[in-house]
Amino acid sequence: ARAACLAVMILGGYLTYINMPSVSVRVAAAQSGVNASFPTYTPAGYRFDGPVAYQDGSVTIAFSANGGNTNYQIEQQKSTWNSQAVLDNYVTPTTDDYDTNSSKGLTIYTYDSNAAWGNKGIFYTIKSSAPLRTDQVLHIAQSL
């Protein structure tokens, strides 16, 4: 009976970890050393696709379309890059067709349905196979 009770508690804890993104992100942040956060905005038609993945210095949060197979990931990495370093070291090697967006003190580079920016020691990227509009990508970025 004790073992069964313990198994139920462990299973319950695991299910909570997978389904509660804020708890999952806090665990990943503590394990990775990145002060990661969960976005307060998710575009309509998309849902958190947990659990949150992490490794030393990096946290990745995945979202999937409710219908279909498109998705996007938000990666947060420890970094000393400012906006110019993000542009020089990540954006221009990736694409020469990007837009520069300034919003709420952030400089966010967008291209296709992707984005990259730096803020408070964290380098953020949104990598997407989803048909996200620029305003949706910016709203995700601002909600972190």
C-alpha positions in Angstrom: 0.0 0.0 0.0 2.9 2.3 0.8 4.5 1.7 -2.6 1.3 2.3 -4.4 0.7 5.6 -2.5 4.2 6.7 -3.3 3.8 5.8 -7.0 0.5 7.8 -7.1 2.3 10.8 -5.5 5.2 10.6 -7.9 2.8 10.2 -10.9 0.7 13.2 -9.7 3.8 15.3 -9.3 5.0 14.4 -12.8 1.6 15.2 -14.3 1.5 18.5 -12.5 5.0 19.3 -13.8 4.0 18.5 -17.4 0.7 20.4 -17.3 1.5 23.4 -15.2 3.9 25.5 -17.4 4.8 28.0 -14.7 6.0 25.1 -12.4 7.7 23.5 -15.3 9.6 26.7 -16.2 10.6 27.3 -12.6 12.1 23.8 -12.4 13.9 24.2 -15.8 15.2 27.7 -14.8 16.6 26.3 -11.5 18.2 23.3 -13.3 19.6 25.3 -16.3 20.8 28.4 -14.5 18.8 30.7 -16.9 16.2 33.1 -15.3 13.6 31.8 -17.8 10.0 32.9 -17.9 6.8 31.6 -19.5 5.0 34.0 -21.9 1.8 35.4 -20.7 0.5 35.5 -24.3 -0.1 32.5 -26.5 -1.7 33.1 -30.0 -5.2 31.7 -30.4 -5.1 28.2 -31.7 -1.9 27.2 -30.0 -1.2 25.5 -26.7 1.8 24.7 -24.4 3.3 21.4 -25.5 5.2 20.4 -22.3 7.3 19.5 -20.6 9.8 22.4 -20.8 13.2 21.2 -22.1 16.4 22.4 -20.6 20.1 22.0 -20.5 22.9 23.9 -18.8 22.4 27.6 -19.9 19.3 27.0 -22.0 15.5 26.6 -21.6 13.1 25.7 -24.5 9.3 26.0 -24.3 7.3 24.4 -27.1 3.8 25.3 -28.4 1.7 23.3 -30.9 -1.3 24.1 -33.0 -4.5 22.8 -31.7 -5.3 21.5 -35.2 -2.6 20.6 -37.6 1.1 20.1 -37.2 2.6 23.6 -37.0 4.5 24.7 -33.9 6.9 27.2 -32.4 9.6 27.1 -29.7 10.8 29.8 -27.5 14.4 29.3 -26.5 16.0 31.3 -23.7 19.8 31.2 -23.2 22.2 32.9 -20.9 24.0 35.6 -22.8 25.9 38.9 -22.6 24.7 40.0 -26.1 23.1 43.4 -26.5 20.9 44.2 -29.5 23.8 44.8 -31.9 25.5 41.6 -30.9 22.2 39.7 -31.5 22.0 41.2 -35.0 25.7 40.6 -35.8 26.1 37.1 -34.3 22.7 35.5 -34.9 20.3 37.4 -37.2 22.5 38.4 -40.2 24.2 35.0 -40.4 20.7 33.5 -40.5 19.0 35.8 -42.9 19.4 39.1 -44.7 15.7 39.7 -44.9 14.7 40.8 -41.4 12.8 43.7 -39.7 13.9 45.6 -36.7 11.1 46.3 -34.2 11.4 48.5 -31.2 8.9 48.0 -28.5 8.8 48.5 -24.7 12.5 49.1 -24.6 13.3 46.0 -26.6 14.9 45.7 -30.1 13.3 42.6 -31.6 14.5 41.3 -35.0 11.8 39.4 -36.9 12.0 37.3 -40.0 9.4 34.9 -41.5 7.6 33.8 -38.3 10.8 33.9 -36.2 12.4 36.4 -33.9 15.5 37.1 -31.9 16.4 39.6 -29.2 18.3 40.1 -26.0 17.1 41.4 -22.6 18.6 41.4 -19.1 21.3 38.7 -19.7 19.1 36.4 -21.8 19.2 35.8 -25.5 15.7 34.9 -26.8 14.7 33.2 -30.0 11.3 32.2 -31.4 11.7 29.4 -34.0 8.5 28.7 -35.9 7.0 26.4 -38.5 3.7 28.1 -37.6 2.2 30.9 -39.8 2.5 33.5 -37.0 2.1 37.2 -38.0 4.7 39.7 -36.9 2.3 41.3 -34.4 1.8 37.9 -32.8 5.5 37.2 -32.6 6.1 40.7 -31.1 3.3 40.1 -28.6 4.9 36.8 -27.5 8.2 38.5 -27.1 6.8 41.4 -25.0 5.0 38.9 -22.8 8.2 37.2 -21.6 
